Amino acid sequence: MVGYQASNRVTIKLHDVSKVAGVIDVLVGAGAEPTSEMFSGAPSVTPAALA
């Protein structure tokens, strides 16, 4: 064997945008490397969710 590569992916869904910075700080402090895929979008809101 010449070498290997290992990777992990974590998916976190936050509903409170004010917690994003704190979560990123904890993840980076634990050794995670931020990527361009860190933020992939916002969930769609249905009229029923607003009622």
SULVENSUL-V182331 format. One record per pair of residues at least 12 apart in sequence whose ideal C-beta (glycine too) atoms are under 8 Angstrom apart, sorted by the first residue. I is the first residue (numbers start at 1). J is the second residue. D is the distance in Angstrom with one decimal. If there is no record, write none. Layout:
[[I	J	D] [I	J	D]]
//
This chain:
[[10	27	7.4] [10	32	7.2] [13	43	7.9] [24	38	7.5]]
//
